[in-house]
Amino acid sequence: MKISQKQAFPPPFRPARLLPVGSFIAFCRDNGAMPTEGTLERLHKEGLLLPAIKVYRGVTVMKRVYIPFNGKHEWRFVHESDVGKFNTAKVDPKTYYTYGSLSVRRGDWLKWYEERGMTESPVQTRFAKWKRLITDTGYATDPRAFEKSYEYFYDPLQLFVLKFTLKAQGHFQYLPKGERRKCNENLKTRIREMHRFFAFYIEAEQLHDLWYELGQEALRLARQQGYVGTELRQERRGIFEARYLPKLKSNARDIAKRHNFNSEQIDQWRVELAKYTLLYKSRNSLSCVKKYLRACSERALIDAEESTFVIYILNSLLYLLTGERKNVKQIIEDSSTPRCDICGNSFMPIRAGQLTCGDAGCVREHKNKLKRRKRAMLP
């Protein structure tokens, strides 16, 4: 059954990066969020954070065999097709069934399940309480016990939607139920924008993969000409900039145009994503953050969190679009400096919790902004 169109904003995802629920929870905890399976189910029910895809496991046919194991005979379950591979003393005449294993691997693994009608998009179906139809032993003589067993998958990019949603809901958790529901509807507008941005980002990431491949091709061509050491690096750079860089810049412009993003908007998202880093949480100790950044290599920062890797990809994209060269350190340091909520200028706070630069116009506009939020029931 279709869900309401108001809820229909499918999260973009990358098949090679999809994570089952348990792995997604562990990934979120590694990146500063602490959801439980119950949290994800609740947000799914509320139509805020939907799984990227639902994959049915299917049913596997099993046989029970009596075989030697660790010096004695035991009853063991094996795949029906593998019975002949064992030195069986007995074979149970009954046929048993269990849920199929998911072959999750890099690449387009999902295509195999899609071609067999074993996937569903959660955004196109009405929410149902999460469950897995598995018996206590994991085996049954009736295949229907496992026909509807499934696994939900999330893309790591949904970490940011999770963090945003939990933080926003924290602001209105004590409101009456009806008012909380209204606030959740308002959240969906922002989440749609996040999904639109991440659909754009995924193409930017694919362009960066192409950048790497072309860089390797330029290196191969330079080596063929007999260059080594410093001359090899210089020749590689010359080949890359002459043959491949114009193509990458053209592709970057096409992606930005297709998704209707300009360089200023990309920069705004880059700064916004820096607020999801673990270092941003320590922005009140700015001098300490700067010491950490000075001691930390750029590569270590890129690999440390999902948010810093996304910033790295956006830095590469903005270089192709504008020629601007910035590293992840600069973006995090800039975002850690307090900035006025109204004019955006950096300032040195004179009291805890200060949100504006102190200019009279900014203070007045900030007060009006809070009043408008209260009337609209926004977080």
C-alpha positions as CSV (number, residue, x, y, z in Angstrom):
1,M,0.0,0.0,0.0
2,K,1.3,3.4,-0.9
3,I,2.1,5.9,1.8
4,S,1.0,9.5,1.6
5,Q,2.8,11.7,-0.9
6,K,3.7,14.1,1.9
7,Q,6.0,11.4,3.2
8,A,7.5,10.4,-0.1
9,F,11.1,11.6,-0.2
10,P,13.2,8.5,-0.8
11,P,16.7,8.7,0.7
12,P,19.4,8.5,-2.0
13,F,21.8,5.6,-1.5
14,R,24.9,3.9,-2.8
15,P,24.4,0.1,-3.1
16,A,28.1,-0.6,-2.4
17,R,27.9,1.4,0.9
18,L,24.6,0.0,2.3
19,L,24.7,-1.2,5.9
20,P,22.2,-3.5,7.6
21,V,20.5,-2.2,10.8
22,G,23.1,-3.5,13.3
23,S,26.0,-2.3,11.3
24,F,24.4,1.1,10.7
25,I,23.9,1.5,14.5
26,A,27.6,0.6,15.1
27,F,28.6,3.1,12.4
28,C,26.5,5.9,13.9
29,R,28.0,5.2,17.4
30,D,31.5,5.5,15.9
31,N,30.5,8.8,14.4
32,G,29.0,10.4,17.5
33,A,25.4,9.3,17.4
34,M,23.8,6.8,19.8
35,P,20.7,5.3,18.2
36,T,19.1,2.0,19.1
37,E,17.1,-0.3,16.9
38,G,14.0,1.1,18.7
39,T,15.1,4.6,17.7
40,L,15.4,3.7,14.1
41,E,12.0,2.0,14.1
42,R,10.3,5.0,15.7
43,L,11.8,7.4,13.2
44,H,10.7,5.1,10.4
45,K,7.2,5.0,11.8
46,E,7.2,8.9,12.0
47,G,8.2,9.1,8.4
48,L,11.4,11.0,9.2
49,L,14.3,8.5,8.7
50,L,13.2,5.7,6.4
51,P,15.5,2.8,5.6
52,A,17.1,3.2,2.1
53,I,15.9,-0.3,1.0
54,K,14.2,-3.4,2.3
55,V,15.7,-6.7,1.1
56,Y,13.9,-10.1,1.5
57,R,16.3,-12.9,2.4
58,G,14.4,-15.7,0.7
59,V,14.3,-19.3,1.8
60,T,17.2,-21.9,1.9
61,V,16.6,-25.7,1.7
62,M,18.5,-27.6,4.4
63,K,18.9,-31.3,5.4
64,R,19.8,-32.7,8.8
65,V,22.7,-35.1,8.7
66,Y,24.5,-37.3,11.3
67,I,28.2,-36.8,10.8
68,P,31.5,-37.2,12.7
69,F,32.5,-33.9,14.5
70,N,35.3,-33.5,17.0
71,G,35.7,-37.2,17.5
72,K,32.0,-38.0,17.8
73,H,28.8,-38.1,15.7
74,E,26.4,-35.2,15.9
75,W,23.3,-34.0,14.0
76,R,24.1,-31.0,11.8
77,F,22.2,-28.9,9.4
78,V,23.8,-28.5,5.9
79,H,22.6,-27.2,2.6
80,E,20.7,-29.8,0.6
81,S,23.2,-29.5,-2.3
82,D,26.1,-30.2,0.1
83,V,24.9,-33.5,1.6
84,G,27.1,-35.6,-0.7
85,K,30.2,-33.7,0.5
86,F,30.0,-35.2,4.0
87,N,30.6,-38.7,5.4
88,T,27.1,-39.1,6.6
89,A,26.0,-42.0,8.9
90,K,22.4,-41.0,8.7
91,V,20.2,-38.4,6.8
92,D,17.0,-37.2,8.3
93,P,14.3,-37.8,5.6
94,K,12.6,-34.5,6.5
95,T,13.4,-31.3,4.6
96,Y,14.1,-28.3,6.6
97,Y,14.1,-24.6,5.7
98,T,15.8,-21.5,7.0
99,Y,16.1,-17.9,5.9
100,G,18.5,-17.1,3.1
101,S,21.9,-15.4,3.7
102,L,22.4,-12.0,2.2
103,S,25.3,-11.7,-0.2
104,V,26.3,-8.1,0.6
105,R,29.5,-7.1,-1.2
106,R,31.0,-4.1,-2.9
107,G,29.6,-3.2,-6.3
108,D,26.0,-3.5,-7.4
109,W,25.2,-6.5,-5.3
110,L,21.6,-5.2,-4.9
111,K,20.8,-5.8,-8.6
112,W,20.6,-9.6,-8.0
113,Y,17.8,-9.1,-5.5
114,E,16.0,-6.5,-7.6
115,E,15.9,-8.8,-10.6
116,R,14.2,-11.4,-8.5
117,G,11.6,-9.1,-7.0
118,M,13.2,-9.4,-3.5
119,T,13.4,-5.6,-2.7
120,E,11.0,-2.9,-1.6
121,S,11.4,0.8,-1.2
122,P,10.2,1.7,2.3
123,V,9.0,5.1,1.0
124,Q,6.5,3.3,-1.3
125,T,5.0,1.1,1.4
126,R,3.0,1.8,4.5
127,F,5.0,1.4,7.8
128,A,4.7,-2.0,9.6
129,K,6.1,-2.9,12.9
130,W,9.6,-4.3,12.5
131,K,9.8,-8.0,12.8
132,R,11.8,-11.0,11.6
133,L,9.9,-14.2,11.1
134,I,12.5,-16.6,12.4
135,T,11.9,-19.6,14.7
136,D,13.8,-20.1,17.9
137,T,16.1,-22.7,16.3
138,G,16.4,-20.9,13.0
139,Y,15.1,-24.0,11.1
140,A,11.6,-25.2,10.4
141,T,9.8,-27.8,8.2
142,D,7.4,-25.2,6.8
143,P,9.1,-22.7,4.4
144,R,6.4,-20.1,5.1
145,A,8.1,-19.5,8.5
146,F,10.9,-17.7,6.5
147,E,9.2,-16.4,3.3
148,K,8.8,-12.9,4.7
149,S,12.1,-12.6,6.6
150,Y,13.9,-9.4,5.6
151,E,16.7,-6.9,6.4
152,Y,16.5,-3.1,6.3
153,F,19.5,-1.3,5.0
154,Y,20.7,2.3,5.5
155,D,23.3,4.4,3.6
156,P,26.0,6.0,5.9
157,L,24.9,9.4,4.6
158,Q,21.7,8.9,6.6
159,L,23.8,9.5,9.7
160,F,23.4,13.2,9.1
161,V,19.7,13.0,8.9
162,L,19.7,11.0,12.1
163,K,21.8,13.5,14.0
164,F,19.7,16.5,12.7
165,T,16.4,14.8,13.5
166,L,17.4,13.7,17.1
167,K,18.7,17.1,17.9
168,A,15.6,18.8,16.6
169,Q,13.3,16.5,18.4
170,G,15.2,17.2,21.6
171,H,13.9,20.7,21.4
172,F,10.2,19.8,21.5
173,Q,10.1,16.5,23.3
174,Y,8.1,18.0,26.2
175,L,5.4,19.5,23.9
176,P,1.9,17.9,23.8
177,K,1.6,15.0,21.3
178,G,-0.4,16.9,18.8
179,E,2.2,19.8,18.7
180,R,5.1,17.3,18.4
181,R,3.4,15.8,15.4
182,K,3.1,19.2,13.8
183,C,6.8,19.8,14.4
184,N,7.7,16.5,12.8
185,E,5.9,17.6,9.7
186,N,8.0,20.7,9.6
187,L,11.1,18.6,10.0
188,K,10.3,16.8,6.8
189,T,10.8,19.9,4.7
190,R,14.4,20.2,5.9
191,I,15.0,16.4,5.5
192,R,13.8,16.7,1.9
193,E,16.4,19.3,1.3
194,M,19.1,17.1,2.9
195,H,18.1,14.2,0.6
196,R,18.3,16.5,-2.4
197,F,21.8,17.6,-1.4
198,F,22.9,14.0,-0.8
199,A,21.6,12.9,-4.2
200,F,23.9,15.7,-5.6
201,Y,26.8,14.7,-3.3
202,I,26.7,11.0,-4.5
203,E,27.3,12.2,-8.1
204,A,30.1,14.4,-6.8
205,E,31.6,11.4,-5.1
206,Q,31.4,9.4,-8.3
207,L,33.2,12.2,-10.1
208,H,35.9,12.1,-7.5
209,D,36.3,8.4,-8.2
210,L,36.7,9.2,-11.9
211,W,39.3,11.8,-10.9
212,Y,41.4,9.1,-9.1
213,E,41.1,6.7,-12.1
214,L,42.2,9.4,-14.6
215,G,45.1,10.3,-12.2
216,Q,46.3,6.7,-12.3
217,E,46.0,6.7,-16.1
218,A,48.2,9.9,-16.3
219,L,50.7,8.2,-14.0
220,R,50.8,5.1,-16.2
221,L,51.4,7.3,-19.3
222,A,54.2,9.2,-17.6
223,R,55.9,6.0,-16.6
224,Q,55.7,4.7,-20.1
225,Q,57.8,7.6,-21.2
226,G,60.6,6.6,-18.7
227,Y,60.2,9.3,-16.1
228,V,61.1,8.7,-12.5
229,G,61.1,10.6,-9.2
230,T,60.4,14.3,-9.4
231,E,60.2,14.3,-13.2
232,L,57.6,11.5,-13.1
233,R,55.4,13.6,-10.8
234,Q,55.8,16.7,-12.9
235,E,55.0,14.8,-16.1
236,R,52.0,13.1,-14.5
237,R,50.7,16.5,-13.5
238,G,51.2,17.9,-16.9
239,I,49.4,15.0,-18.6
240,F,46.6,15.2,-16.1
241,E,46.0,18.9,-16.4
242,A,46.2,18.9,-20.2
243,R,44.2,15.8,-21.0
244,Y,41.8,15.1,-18.1
245,L,41.3,18.2,-15.9
246,P,39.1,20.0,-18.5
247,K,36.8,17.0,-18.7
248,L,36.5,16.8,-14.9
249,K,35.7,20.5,-14.7
250,S,33.0,20.2,-17.4
251,N,31.5,17.2,-15.6
252,A,31.5,19.2,-12.3
253,R,29.6,22.0,-14.0
254,D,27.1,19.6,-15.4
255,I,26.4,17.9,-12.1
256,A,25.9,21.3,-10.3
257,K,23.6,22.4,-13.1
258,R,21.6,19.2,-13.1
259,H,21.0,19.4,-9.4
260,N,20.6,23.2,-9.3
261,F,23.5,23.9,-6.8
262,N,25.9,26.8,-7.1
263,S,29.3,27.2,-5.5
264,E,27.9,29.4,-2.7
265,Q,25.3,26.8,-1.7
266,I,27.9,24.0,-1.8
267,D,30.1,26.0,0.5
268,Q,27.2,26.5,2.9
269,W,26.6,22.8,3.0
270,R,30.3,22.2,3.6
271,V,30.2,24.5,6.6
272,E,27.0,22.9,7.8
273,L,28.5,19.4,7.6
274,A,31.5,20.6,9.6
275,K,29.1,21.1,12.5
276,Y,28.5,17.3,12.5
277,T,32.2,16.6,13.2
278,L,33.2,15.5,16.7
279,L,35.7,18.4,16.9
280,Y,32.9,20.9,16.4
281,K,31.3,19.6,19.6
282,S,34.4,21.0,21.4
283,R,34.2,24.5,19.7
284,N,34.0,26.1,23.2
285,S,37.6,25.0,23.6
286,L,38.8,26.6,20.3
287,S,42.4,26.8,21.3
288,C,42.5,23.1,22.1
289,V,40.8,22.3,18.8
290,K,43.4,24.2,16.9
291,K,46.2,22.3,18.6
292,Y,44.6,19.0,17.6
293,L,44.2,20.2,14.1
294,R,47.8,21.4,13.8
295,A,49.1,18.0,15.0
296,C,46.7,15.9,12.8
297,S,47.5,15.1,9.2
298,E,45.0,15.9,6.5
299,R,44.7,12.3,5.5
300,A,44.0,11.3,9.1
301,L,41.2,13.9,9.3
302,I,39.7,12.7,6.0
303,D,39.6,9.1,7.2
304,A,38.4,9.9,10.8
305,E,34.7,10.5,10.2
306,E,32.1,10.3,7.6
307,S,31.5,14.1,7.8
308,T,35.2,14.9,7.2
309,F,35.2,12.6,4.1
310,V,32.2,14.3,2.7
311,I,33.8,17.7,3.3
312,Y,36.9,16.4,1.4
313,I,34.8,15.4,-1.6
314,L,33.1,18.9,-1.6
315,N,36.5,20.6,-1.4
316,S,37.5,18.7,-4.5
317,L,34.3,19.6,-6.3
318,L,34.6,23.3,-5.5
319,Y,38.2,23.2,-6.8
320,L,36.8,22.0,-10.2
321,L,34.1,24.6,-10.2
322,T,36.0,27.6,-8.9
323,G,39.7,26.8,-8.6
324,E,39.5,27.3,-4.8
325,R,41.9,25.1,-2.8
326,K,40.9,24.4,0.8
327,N,41.6,21.5,3.0
328,V,39.5,19.8,5.6
329,K,41.5,21.4,8.4
330,Q,40.6,24.9,7.2
331,I,36.9,24.1,7.0
332,I,36.7,22.6,10.5
333,E,38.7,25.4,12.0
334,D,36.5,28.0,10.3
335,S,33.3,26.3,11.5
336,S,34.7,26.0,15.1
337,T,35.0,29.8,15.3
338,P,31.7,31.2,16.7
339,R,29.7,32.9,13.9
340,C,26.7,35.2,14.3
341,D,23.4,33.4,13.5
342,I,22.2,36.5,11.6
343,C,25.1,38.1,9.7
344,G,27.4,35.1,9.7
345,N,30.5,37.1,10.8
346,S,32.9,35.5,13.3
347,F,33.0,37.0,16.8
348,M,34.6,36.4,20.2
349,P,31.7,35.5,22.7
350,I,31.7,37.4,26.0
351,R,29.2,35.1,27.7
352,A,28.2,31.4,27.4
353,G,25.6,30.6,24.8
354,Q,26.0,33.8,22.9
355,L,24.6,33.4,19.4
356,T,25.0,36.8,17.7
357,C,27.9,39.1,17.2
358,G,26.3,41.8,19.5
359,D,25.3,44.2,16.7
360,A,22.0,45.8,17.7
361,G,20.4,44.9,14.3
362,C,21.5,41.2,14.7
363,V,20.3,41.0,18.3
364,R,16.9,42.4,17.2
365,E,16.6,40.1,14.2
366,H,17.5,37.1,16.3
367,K,14.7,37.9,18.8
368,N,12.2,38.2,16.0
369,K,13.5,34.9,14.5
370,L,12.8,33.1,17.8
371,K,9.3,34.6,17.9
372,R,8.6,33.4,14.4
373,R,9.9,29.9,15.2
374,K,7.7,29.7,18.3
375,R,4.6,30.7,16.2
376,A,5.4,28.2,13.5
377,M,6.2,25.5,16.1
378,L,9.6,24.9,14.6
379,P,12.4,23.3,16.6
